[in-house]
């Protein structure tokens, strides 16, 4: 039963963090950002948030800098939305999985176009 509660808490926190990220006015936190993964400690003391950007790893690293500087605001907003007893300390980590999957999709699309050309000849 404990793992169900923890996973539900992670999903709720992920949804609220995504909404808070959209409302930030920091110029470093722009573009298509996504929370790829969220690891919440069982005692809610630490939360590791993996951030990915469609613009690449450098954009994700800049977003992580902006999110780190806004972590106090993020914690306050999260507390007002979720009413938690204990707020975790956030650690934001840049990830390039969105760009990587877009590259794979582009390669597969190019292969399928190339396969159609071979079938016509």
Secondary structure, 3 states (H helix, E strand, C coil): CHHHHHHHHHHHHHHHHHHHHHHCCCCCCCCCEEEEEEEECCCCCEEEEEEEECCCHHHHHHHHHHHHHCHHHHHHHHHHHHCCCCCCEEEEEEECHHHHHHHHHHHHHHHHHHHHHHHHC
